[in-house]
Amino acid sequence: MMPFIPMGQGPFGKSIRTRTGPSAECARRIKGWTRDLLSLDAGEVVSVTEMRCSEPGCPDIETVIGIPKPGGSWRTLKIAKKLCRVRRSDIALLLR
């Protein structure tokens, strides 16, 4: 299991933790692709999280990308893949 470093409050009221190791590079890559595809500035917030789901009809593991919108709401993209298996084309497909 990868170590986590507490970093504060996240977009959904949960604690943000920074991942270290190979998954950190995957998250950085996904953030970069998302910023590029949405023409966001490098400093704009993009949240990337790998989550487990136990609800019926939900994939076992999914990657969730959160982008803040004006007014305090969030745009959420969900990809039914592990963090390091997400590709730029997966994100582009959701943004069409």
N, CA, C and O atoms as CSV, one atom per row, in Angstrom:
chain,resi,resn,atom,element,x,y,z
A,1,MET,N,N,0.835,-1.180,0.000
A,1,MET,CA,C,0.000,0.000,0.000
A,1,MET,C,C,0.881,1.246,0.000
A,1,MET,O,O,1.903,1.293,0.685
A,2,MET,N,N,0.481,2.245,-0.767
A,2,MET,CA,C,1.242,3.478,-0.859
A,2,MET,C,C,0.987,4.370,0.352
A,2,MET,O,O,-0.141,4.429,0.841
A,3,PRO,N,N,2.009,5.063,0.844
A,3,PRO,CA,C,1.808,5.981,1.968
A,3,PRO,C,C,1.055,7.227,1.525
A,3,PRO,O,O,1.136,7.637,0.367
A,4,PHE,N,N,0.325,7.821,2.455
A,4,PHE,CA,C,-0.410,9.044,2.177
A,4,PHE,C,C,0.042,10.127,3.136
A,4,PHE,O,O,0.429,9.849,4.271
A,5,ILE,N,N,-0.012,11.364,2.668
A,5,ILE,CA,C,0.346,12.510,3.495
A,5,ILE,C,C,-0.897,13.392,3.589
A,5,ILE,O,O,-1.374,13.850,2.551
A,6,PRO,N,N,-1.456,13.658,4.793
A,6,PRO,CA,C,-2.642,14.508,4.911
A,6,PRO,C,C,-2.376,15.903,4.352
A,6,PRO,O,O,-1.309,16.471,4.588
A,7,MET,N,N,-3.339,16.461,3.610
A,7,MET,CA,C,-3.139,17.758,2.984
A,7,MET,C,C,-4.281,18.741,3.184
A,7,MET,O,O,-4.172,19.856,2.673
A,8,GLY,N,N,-5.372,18.426,3.884
A,8,GLY,CA,C,-6.461,19.380,4.074
A,8,GLY,C,C,-7.785,18.865,3.560
A,8,GLY,O,O,-7.995,17.655,3.470
A,9,GLN,N,N,-8.683,19.783,3.219
A,9,GLN,CA,C,-10.020,19.421,2.791
A,9,GLN,C,C,-10.110,19.302,1.277
A,9,GLN,O,O,-9.560,20.127,0.547
A,10,GLY,N,N,-10.801,18.278,0.813
A,10,GLY,CA,C,-10.975,18.041,-0.610
A,10,GLY,C,C,-12.308,18.568,-1.116
A,10,GLY,O,O,-13.064,19.174,-0.357
A,11,PRO,N,N,-12.603,18.343,-2.395
A,11,PRO,CA,C,-13.784,18.900,-3.034
A,11,PRO,C,C,-15.097,18.338,-2.507
A,11,PRO,O,O,-16.133,18.987,-2.652
A,12,PHE,N,N,-15.090,17.176,-1.912
A,12,PHE,CA,C,-16.323,16.565,-1.454
A,12,PHE,C,C,-16.375,16.527,0.065
A,12,PHE,O,O,-17.057,15.680,0.642
A,13,GLY,N,N,-15.639,17.461,0.736
A,13,GLY,CA,C,-15.651,17.564,2.172
A,13,GLY,C,C,-14.830,16.501,2.875
A,13,GLY,O,O,-14.895,16.364,4.096
A,14,LYS,N,N,-14.058,15.752,2.108
A,14,LYS,CA,C,-13.219,14.718,2.697
A,14,LYS,C,C,-11.778,15.187,2.702
A,14,LYS,O,O,-11.404,16.094,1.959
A,15,SER,N,N,-10.988,14.571,3.532
A,15,SER,CA,C,-9.584,14.931,3.650
A,15,SER,C,C,-8.834,14.580,2.370
A,15,SER,O,O,-8.992,13.486,1.829
A,16,ILE,N,N,-8.021,15.513,1.893
A,16,ILE,CA,C,-7.168,15.265,0.734
A,16,ILE,C,C,-5.890,14.613,1.233
A,16,ILE,O,O,-5.320,15.038,2.238
A,17,ARG,N,N,-5.446,13.594,0.537
A,17,ARG,CA,C,-4.182,12.964,0.879
A,17,ARG,C,C,-3.350,12.887,-0.394
A,17,ARG,O,O,-3.862,12.558,-1.464
A,18,THR,N,N,-2.092,13.186,-0.272
A,18,THR,CA,C,-1.200,13.131,-1.420
A,18,THR,C,C,-0.571,11.756,-1.486
A,18,THR,O,O,-0.028,11.261,-0.498
A,19,ARG,N,N,-0.648,11.151,-2.641
A,19,ARG,CA,C,-0.110,9.825,-2.863
A,19,ARG,C,C,1.344,9.955,-3.309
A,19,ARG,O,O,1.699,10.889,-4.028
A,20,THR,N,N,2.166,9.030,-2.887
A,20,THR,CA,C,3.553,9.004,-3.333
A,20,THR,C,C,3.777,7.731,-4.146
A,20,THR,O,O,2.986,6.793,-4.057
A,21,GLY,N,N,4.833,7.694,-4.925
A,21,GLY,CA,C,5.154,6.502,-5.708
A,21,GLY,C,C,4.583,6.565,-7.107
A,21,GLY,O,O,4.241,7.645,-7.587
A,22,PRO,N,N,4.471,5.397,-7.787
A,22,PRO,CA,C,4.027,5.362,-9.180
A,22,PRO,C,C,2.640,5.953,-9.399
A,22,PRO,O,O,2.405,6.586,-10.429
A,23,SER,N,N,1.721,5.767,-8.466
A,23,SER,CA,C,0.376,6.304,-8.665
A,23,SER,C,C,0.366,7.831,-8.632
A,23,SER,O,O,-0.517,8.452,-9.224
A,24,ALA,N,N,1.325,8.438,-7.957
A,24,ALA,CA,C,1.428,9.897,-7.948
A,24,ALA,C,C,1.729,10.407,-9.357
A,24,ALA,O,O,1.174,11.419,-9.784
A,25,GLU,N,N,2.591,9.720,-10.063
A,25,GLU,CA,C,2.906,10.101,-11.442
A,25,GLU,C,C,1.682,9.925,-12.335
A,25,GLU,O,O,1.424,10.759,-13.202
A,26,CYS,N,N,0.934,8.856,-12.133
A,26,CYS,CA,C,-0.288,8.624,-12.911
A,26,CYS,C,C,-1.290,9.746,-12.668
A,26,CYS,O,O,-1.895,10.251,-13.613
A,27,ALA,N,N,-1.470,10.139,-11.417
A,27,ALA,CA,C,-2.399,11.231,-11.082
A,27,ALA,C,C,-1.945,12.539,-11.719
A,27,ALA,O,O,-2.770,13.282,-12.250
A,28,ARG,N,N,-0.646,12.833,-11.676
A,28,ARG,CA,C,-0.121,14.056,-12.310
A,28,ARG,C,C,-0.393,14.036,-13.817
A,28,ARG,O,O,-0.767,15.055,-14.400
A,29,ARG,N,N,-0.207,12.890,-14.431
A,29,ARG,CA,C,-0.432,12.761,-15.873
A,29,ARG,C,C,-1.922,13.010,-16.197
A,29,ARG,O,O,-2.235,13.729,-17.146
A,30,ILE,N,N,-2.823,12.425,-15.419
A,30,ILE,CA,C,-4.263,12.606,-15.631
A,30,ILE,C,C,-4.650,14.066,-15.443
A,30,ILE,O,O,-5.444,14.599,-16.217
A,31,LYS,N,N,-4.095,14.719,-14.421
A,31,LYS,CA,C,-4.370,16.138,-14.202
A,31,LYS,C,C,-3.909,16.970,-15.394
A,31,LYS,O,O,-4.615,17.880,-15.830
A,32,GLY,N,N,-2.730,16.661,-15.918
A,32,GLY,CA,C,-2.208,17.385,-17.072
A,32,GLY,C,C,-3.084,17.211,-18.299
A,32,GLY,O,O,-3.388,18.182,-18.992
A,33,TRP,N,N,-3.493,15.971,-18.573
A,33,TRP,CA,C,-4.380,15.712,-19.716
A,33,TRP,C,C,-5.701,16.452,-19.558
A,33,TRP,O,O,-6.213,17.033,-20.515
A,34,THR,N,N,-6.251,16.430,-18.345
A,34,THR,CA,C,-7.536,17.087,-18.091
A,34,THR,C,C,-7.406,18.591,-18.302
A,34,THR,O,O,-8.254,19.204,-18.951
A,35,ARG,N,N,-6.348,19.185,-17.756
A,35,ARG,CA,C,-6.127,20.629,-17.950
A,35,ARG,C,C,-5.986,20.956,-19.431
A,35,ARG,O,O,-6.552,21.938,-19.911
A,36,ASP,N,N,-5.231,20.133,-20.155
A,36,ASP,CA,C,-5.018,20.366,-21.579
A,36,ASP,C,C,-6.332,20.251,-22.364
A,36,ASP,O,O,-6.644,21.116,-23.183
A,37,LEU,N,N,-7.087,19.199,-22.117
A,37,LEU,CA,C,-8.339,18.970,-22.855
A,37,LEU,C,C,-9.398,20.027,-22.555
A,37,LEU,O,O,-10.237,20.315,-23.409
A,38,LEU,N,N,-9.374,20.612,-21.352
A,38,LEU,CA,C,-10.342,21.641,-20.971
A,38,LEU,C,C,-9.770,23.050,-21.080
A,38,LEU,O,O,-10.436,24.020,-20.719
A,39,SER,N,N,-8.541,23.168,-21.575
A,39,SER,CA,C,-7.856,24.458,-21.701
A,39,SER,C,C,-7.810,25.212,-20.367
A,39,SER,O,O,-8.072,26.413,-20.312
A,40,LEU,N,N,-7.473,24.489,-19.300
A,40,LEU,CA,C,-7.340,25.090,-17.971
A,40,LEU,C,C,-5.908,25.558,-17.762
A,40,LEU,O,O,-4.975,25.003,-18.343
A,41,ASP,N,N,-5.738,26.575,-16.934
A,41,ASP,CA,C,-4.405,27.035,-16.571
A,41,ASP,C,C,-3.736,26.002,-15.669
A,41,ASP,O,O,-4.414,25.216,-15.007
A,42,ALA,N,N,-2.416,26.007,-15.647
A,42,ALA,CA,C,-1.654,25.052,-14.836
A,42,ALA,C,C,-1.983,25.154,-13.354
A,42,ALA,O,O,-1.878,24.162,-12.632
A,43,GLY,N,N,-2.378,26.329,-12.888
A,43,GLY,CA,C,-2.676,26.511,-11.479
A,43,GLY,C,C,-4.103,26.156,-11.073
A,43,GLY,O,O,-4.424,26.158,-9.885
A,44,GLU,N,N,-4.968,25.851,-12.050
A,44,GLU,CA,C,-6.356,25.531,-11.719
A,44,GLU,C,C,-6.451,24.135,-11.114
A,44,GLU,O,O,-5.736,23.216,-11.514
A,45,VAL,N,N,-7.336,23.999,-10.156
A,45,VAL,CA,C,-7.474,22.755,-9.406
A,45,VAL,C,C,-8.108,21.656,-10.250
A,45,VAL,O,O,-9.127,21.860,-10.909
A,46,VAL,N,N,-7.479,20.490,-10.213
A,46,VAL,CA,C,-8.042,19.263,-10.775
A,46,VAL,C,C,-7.760,18.188,-9.735
A,46,VAL,O,O,-6.607,17.954,-9.373
A,47,SER,N,N,-8.807,17.538,-9.260
A,47,SER,CA,C,-8.668,16.498,-8.245
A,47,SER,C,C,-8.777,15.130,-8.915
A,47,SER,O,O,-9.689,14.897,-9.709
A,48,VAL,N,N,-7.856,14.232,-8.600
A,48,VAL,CA,C,-7.880,12.876,-9.162
A,48,VAL,C,C,-7.799,11.876,-8.014
A,48,VAL,O,O,-6.883,11.930,-7.193
A,49,THR,N,N,-8.774,10.958,-7.967
A,49,THR,CA,C,-8.845,9.982,-6.892
A,49,THR,C,C,-9.224,8.621,-7.442
A,49,THR,O,O,-10.092,8.520,-8.308
A,50,GLU,N,N,-8.584,7.579,-6.947
A,50,GLU,CA,C,-8.994,6.213,-7.252
A,50,GLU,C,C,-9.880,5.762,-6.099
A,50,GLU,O,O,-9.491,5.856,-4.935
A,51,MET,N,N,-11.073,5.272,-6.427
A,51,MET,CA,C,-12.028,4.908,-5.390
A,51,MET,C,C,-12.547,3.487,-5.584
A,51,MET,O,O,-12.678,3.006,-6.709
A,52,ARG,N,N,-12.836,2.835,-4.482
A,52,ARG,CA,C,-13.507,1.540,-4.498
A,52,ARG,C,C,-14.997,1.796,-4.304
A,52,ARG,O,O,-15.388,2.708,-3.576
A,53,CYS,N,N,-15.815,0.994,-4.954
A,53,CYS,CA,C,-17.259,1.151,-4.841
A,53,CYS,C,C,-17.891,-0.199,-4.533
A,53,CYS,O,O,-17.563,-1.205,-5.162
A,54,SER,N,N,-18.793,-0.216,-3.569
A,54,SER,CA,C,-19.473,-1.461,-3.213
A,54,SER,C,C,-20.967,-1.403,-3.540
A,54,SER,O,O,-21.709,-2.328,-3.212
A,55,GLU,N,N,-21.405,-0.327,-4.181
A,55,GLU,CA,C,-22.815,-0.190,-4.538
A,55,GLU,C,C,-23.140,-1.059,-5.747
A,55,GLU,O,O,-22.281,-1.254,-6.607
A,56,PRO,N,N,-24.359,-1.584,-5.831
A,56,PRO,CA,C,-24.754,-2.400,-6.986
A,56,PRO,C,C,-24.624,-1.620,-8.292
A,56,PRO,O,O,-25.011,-0.453,-8.360
A,57,GLY,N,N,-24.089,-2.252,-9.314
A,57,GLY,CA,C,-23.943,-1.627,-10.618
A,57,GLY,C,C,-22.736,-0.715,-10.754
A,57,GLY,O,O,-22.483,-0.185,-11.836
A,58,CYS,N,N,-22.010,-0.530,-9.707
A,58,CYS,CA,C,-20.836,0.337,-9.698
A,58,CYS,C,C,-19.592,-0.522,-9.952
A,58,CYS,O,O,-19.503,-1.630,-9.424
A,59,PRO,N,N,-18.627,-0.034,-10.750
A,59,PRO,CA,C,-17.401,-0.827,-10.941
A,59,PRO,C,C,-16.641,-0.972,-9.624
A,59,PRO,O,O,-16.740,-0.111,-8.750
A,60,ASP,N,N,-15.891,-2.048,-9.483
A,60,ASP,CA,C,-15.138,-2.280,-8.246
A,60,ASP,C,C,-14.196,-1.123,-7.930
A,60,ASP,O,O,-14.100,-0.681,-6.784
A,61,ILE,N,N,-13.503,-0.638,-8.958
A,61,ILE,CA,C,-12.570,0.480,-8.799
A,61,ILE,C,C,-12.819,1.463,-9.929
A,61,ILE,O,O,-13.005,1.070,-11.081
A,62,GLU,N,N,-12.822,2.745,-9.587
A,62,GLU,CA,C,-12.959,3.767,-10.614
A,62,GLU,C,C,-12.061,4.947,-10.275
A,62,GLU,O,O,-11.721,5.184,-9.116
A,63,THR,N,N,-11.691,5.670,-11.305
A,63,THR,CA,C,-10.931,6.898,-11.135
A,63,THR,C,C,-11.912,8.049,-11.285
A,63,THR,O,O,-12.670,8.114,-12.253
A,64,VAL,N,N,-11.888,8.956,-10.313
A,64,VAL,CA,C,-12.798,10.098,-10.311
A,64,VAL,C,C,-11.972,11.365,-10.475
A,64,VAL,O,O,-11.024,11.604,-9.727
A,65,ILE,N,N,-12.341,12.171,-11.462
A,65,ILE,CA,C,-11.673,13.442,-11.723
A,65,ILE,C,C,-12.665,14.543,-11.352
A,65,ILE,O,O,-13.788,14.566,-11.856
A,66,GLY,N,N,-12.251,15.449,-10.474
A,66,GLY,CA,C,-13.107,16.560,-10.064
A,66,GLY,C,C,-12.525,17.886,-10.505
A,66,GLY,O,O,-11.343,18.162,-10.301
A,67,ILE,N,N,-13.378,18.713,-11.120
A,67,ILE,CA,C,-12.969,20.034,-11.583
A,67,ILE,C,C,-13.947,21.052,-10.990
A,67,ILE,O,O,-15.147,20.962,-11.249
A,68,PRO,N,N,-13.463,22.023,-10.196
A,68,PRO,CA,C,-14.385,22.999,-9.599
A,68,PRO,C,C,-15.024,23.892,-10.653
A,68,PRO,O,O,-14.392,24.266,-11.641
A,69,LYS,N,N,-16.296,24.229,-10.422
A,69,LYS,CA,C,-17.031,25.146,-11.280
A,69,LYS,C,C,-17.369,26.387,-10.459
A,69,LYS,O,O,-17.403,26.321,-9.231
A,70,PRO,N,N,-17.617,27.507,-11.116
A,70,PRO,CA,C,-18.011,28.712,-10.385
A,70,PRO,C,C,-19.244,28.432,-9.525
A,70,PRO,O,O,-20.137,27.689,-9.931
A,71,GLY,N,N,-19.283,29.021,-8.362
A,71,GLY,CA,C,-20.428,28.840,-7.484
A,71,GLY,C,C,-20.258,27.730,-6.469
A,71,GLY,O,O,-21.163,27.469,-5.676
A,72,GLY,N,N,-19.103,27.067,-6.482
A,72,GLY,CA,C,-18.828,26.058,-5.475
A,72,GLY,C,C,-19.186,24.635,-5.836
A,72,GLY,O,O,-18.943,23.735,-5.033
A,73,SER,N,N,-19.755,24.384,-7.013
A,73,SER,CA,C,-20.062,23.010,-7.400
A,73,SER,C,C,-18.863,22.404,-8.135
A,73,SER,O,O,-17.899,23.100,-8.452
A,74,TRP,N,N,-18.937,21.112,-8.396
A,74,TRP,CA,C,-17.842,20.402,-9.049
A,74,TRP,C,C,-18.340,19.635,-10.261
A,74,TRP,O,O,-19.422,19.049,-10.229
A,75,ARG,N,N,-17.557,19.637,-11.324
A,75,ARG,CA,C,-17.793,18.759,-12.469
A,75,ARG,C,C,-17.042,17.474,-12.166
A,75,ARG,O,O,-15.860,17.517,-11.826
A,76,THR,N,N,-17.708,16.331,-12.284
A,76,THR,CA,C,-17.097,15.062,-11.936
A,76,THR,C,C,-17.087,14.130,-13.129
A,76,THR,O,O,-18.117,13.908,-13.766
A,77,LEU,N,N,-15.913,13.583,-13.430
A,77,LEU,CA,C,-15.761,12.586,-14.488
A,77,LEU,C,C,-15.384,11.270,-13.833
A,77,LEU,O,O,-14.455,11.227,-13.026
A,78,LYS,N,N,-16.087,10.196,-14.163
A,78,LYS,CA,C,-15.799,8.889,-13.581
A,78,LYS,C,C,-15.392,7.922,-14.680
A,78,LYS,O,O,-16.071,7.784,-15.697
A,79,ILE,N,N,-14.259,7.254,-14.448
A,79,ILE,CA,C,-13.723,6.293,-15.407
A,79,ILE,C,C,-13.560,4.961,-14.690
A,79,ILE,O,O,-12.885,4.885,-13.663
A,80,ALA,N,N,-14.172,3.919,-15.222
A,80,ALA,CA,C,-14.175,2.602,-14.572
A,80,ALA,C,C,-12.860,1.864,-14.821
A,80,ALA,O,O,-12.835,0.780,-15.404
A,81,LYS,N,N,-11.776,2.479,-14.367
A,81,LYS,CA,C,-10.433,1.903,-14.499
A,81,LYS,C,C,-9.607,2.307,-13.287
A,81,LYS,O,O,-9.897,3.305,-12.628
A,82,LYS,N,N,-8.581,1.526,-13.004
A,82,LYS,CA,C,-7.615,1.923,-11.990
A,82,LYS,C,C,-6.888,3.175,-12.468
A,82,LYS,O,O,-6.756,3.420,-13.668
A,83,LEU,N,N,-6.427,3.947,-11.515
A,83,LEU,CA,C,-5.749,5.217,-11.770
A,83,LEU,C,C,-4.686,5.126,-12.865
A,83,LEU,O,O,-4.683,5.929,-13.798
A,84,CYS,N,N,-3.793,4.159,-12.754
A,84,CYS,CA,C,-2.678,4.061,-13.696
A,84,CYS,C,C,-3.049,3.419,-15.035
A,84,CYS,O,O,-2.196,3.291,-15.913
A,85,ARG,N,N,-4.300,3.018,-15.198
A,85,ARG,CA,C,-4.758,2.463,-16.479
A,85,ARG,C,C,-5.541,3.480,-17.307
A,85,ARG,O,O,-5.889,3.214,-18.457
A,86,VAL,N,N,-5.817,4.647,-16.718
A,86,VAL,CA,C,-6.547,5.701,-17.422
A,86,VAL,C,C,-5.649,6.292,-18.508
A,86,VAL,O,O,-4.463,6.534,-18.283
A,87,ARG,N,N,-6.221,6.518,-19.667
A,87,ARG,CA,C,-5.505,7.109,-20.798
A,87,ARG,C,C,-6.161,8.430,-21.180
A,87,ARG,O,O,-7.317,8.684,-20.842
A,88,ARG,N,N,-5.425,9.246,-21.872
A,88,ARG,CA,C,-5.938,10.541,-22.339
A,88,ARG,C,C,-7.238,10.356,-23.121
A,88,ARG,O,O,-8.172,11.144,-22.975
A,89,SER,N,N,-7.294,9.332,-23.938
A,89,SER,CA,C,-8.481,9.077,-24.760
A,89,SER,C,C,-9.721,8.783,-23.901
A,89,SER,O,O,-10.837,9.093,-24.316
A,90,ASP,N,N,-9.541,8.188,-22.710
A,90,ASP,CA,C,-10.665,7.943,-21.799
A,90,ASP,C,C,-11.289,9.260,-21.356
A,90,ASP,O,O,-12.510,9.406,-21.310
A,91,ILE,N,N,-10.427,10.209,-21.034
A,91,ILE,CA,C,-10.902,11.530,-20.581
A,91,ILE,C,C,-11.545,12.272,-21.749
A,91,ILE,O,O,-12.614,12.864,-21.597
A,92,ALA,N,N,-10.901,12.242,-22.908
A,92,ALA,CA,C,-11.419,12.931,-24.091
A,92,ALA,C,C,-12.810,12.408,-24.456
A,92,ALA,O,O,-13.681,13.187,-24.845
A,93,LEU,N,N,-13.022,11.115,-24.334
A,93,LEU,CA,C,-14.308,10.506,-24.652
A,93,LEU,C,C,-15.419,11.072,-23.751
A,93,LEU,O,O,-16.528,11.327,-24.221
A,94,LEU,N,N,-15.122,11.267,-22.463
A,94,LEU,CA,C,-16.108,11.815,-21.534
A,94,LEU,C,C,-16.400,13.295,-21.782
A,94,LEU,O,O,-17.465,13.787,-21.410
A,95,LEU,N,N,-15.479,13.991,-22.397
A,95,LEU,CA,C,-15.625,15.439,-22.615
A,95,LEU,C,C,-16.255,15.788,-23.957
A,95,LEU,O,O,-16.467,16.963,-24.256
A,96,ARG,N,N,-16.553,14.776,-24.764
A,96,ARG,CA,C,-17.152,15.052,-26.081
A,96,ARG,C,C,-18.521,15.636,-25.957
A,96,ARG,O,O,-19.162,15.926,-26.967
